[in-house]
Amino acid sequence: PGRWVAEPNWPPENPESRCLYFCGNGLSKNSNAEEPIYFPKIHAVGFESGMWFPMGIPGDFPGDQRLADSRSLCFTSEPLAEGMEILGNPEIKLVMTSDKPEALLAVRLCDVAPDGTSLLVSWGLLNLTHRNGHEAAEPLIPGEQFNAALRLNACAHALKQGHRWRIALSSSYTLHAWCSPEPVELAVLPGEETCIHLPFRTARPEDAMLPDFDEPECSPPLENEIMRSPCRDRTVKHDLIEDCFTLAEKTDSGRICLKEDGLEIEDVSQDTVSIIEGDPLSLIVSCKRSAGIGRNDWQCRADASGSMTATSGQFHVTSNLEVFEGEERVFARNWEFSIPRNGV
């Protein structure tokens, strides 16, 4: 789905940027000063966020955001009487407070359909100790108001008539950013400086002159024989006893033999992300990779694995690499090191 549009410049000029203000009733065209509104103190947010770098295969793109929305602080507009197109970077400004010196801000912009389905349109992350720039971390002062500004990822989206905009705020985004070292309570203060600017786009006459999207093309693959079929599993598990959330993914690209020269190739990847709700220091990420190449009796394989955990002051990384020729291990090495968190 989608279509081409015509713009003379990038980034596009958006003289009619639409501003929506945050309030207790959702998103409004008018600003009103209100009491602080608090974020949920939840860490397992964002398991539906998709891959950081999607390649377009099933499971890569974000799914329905309703579960993530239910674990976030959401501001939703009224249904739009007319459709609305945006093109560019949505920009958000917030007046906030925090009860801890270190905190993360995650923002998602969603398109909410009449049936409640929530589609991720754009998102962004800000380490709030970098609210004034990335030169150095500046700890927050608990209880003191501060301003934060964030430019979301560039997007091109047409909101249909009857749909609603939704801004979802959270203090964690587990798959794309490491949790703050302590559970943190963030609050947003509605008013003139708490709003989102949407890069509104007006249709241009040149749009009608553009061709439709063609079917996607790719170069033909080399002639090959499939020795093991590719497969992928990507699941989220919630342990109700431990209140532990785990995403487990295995992508097996299969094993093929190139008919031209008989070369055999394969690769398998496995990733796991796990966190116990309410305990940000329980977060652990594990990765495994296996790549094989061979021909007839000559077979080689490299196996790599790594994991990352954190304490309140440091990240800890361990890695392992083993290389095999046939069943004989010909190389092995282990790494282990720590990195100061420095405001993360």
C-alpha angles and dihedrals in degrees: 000000000000140000142231121265130193124237127166094212143028124246086039119238109247108186090164099056108167118227123206122186127216117241140155090268095051127261120353139179088228129063123230129178110237141163117286116280114214130222119233110258093235129137105185096078125133105033085132093054097102127219122332089228108024120199096192099257120132111286096025100098127069116271131214107322098210094104092049089045090054089057095047139066103262133196114190129187128223115267110282114245088208131030120260132206126205129189125179135021120336110219125209130197123191139180106211148167131209133196092210133054093236126049143150128225119208119184127189126187111206139183109224115203124210090259090057097255110149118212120195109235102168141342143185143189133216128184097217092215083068095051091118097042142308098262093094139354114258113196116227119246107236112244095009120118118242138172125241129187126190134180111212124217117286113266143172113209140157113210109207126227111277094024124115136221117236129192113198119194125193138164092227139038102184104195096045105033137030115249121252112260094250134036104265133200112214125185132192122213114214117224143098093313096049108080148103126242112212116203096236115202127206116207114255126215089239090064091076091057095059123100124246120258110280123219111277116263134206135173116267113263122244112270107270146162119235109230095172123015119237120248140171136202123187116171139160119215127193116200102208094196098052093026086231123156119205131182113198122186131180122180116186111185089193128232121280135182118216106225094209095068106359094248113159121207135178142161135187128189130191126186130180130186119184135175136168110226112252094018111086091178090063091071112120130174121196129184133186129186131184124183125180135188131174151131126221108314094354110088130164132181136182120202121192131178136175142172137195130202134160143216123201090274108028147032115230121207128186125183136181132192128188127176124197134194104197103321094327117104107225100173138022135170137169128203129193126173143148132225125200112245093222098189098331 
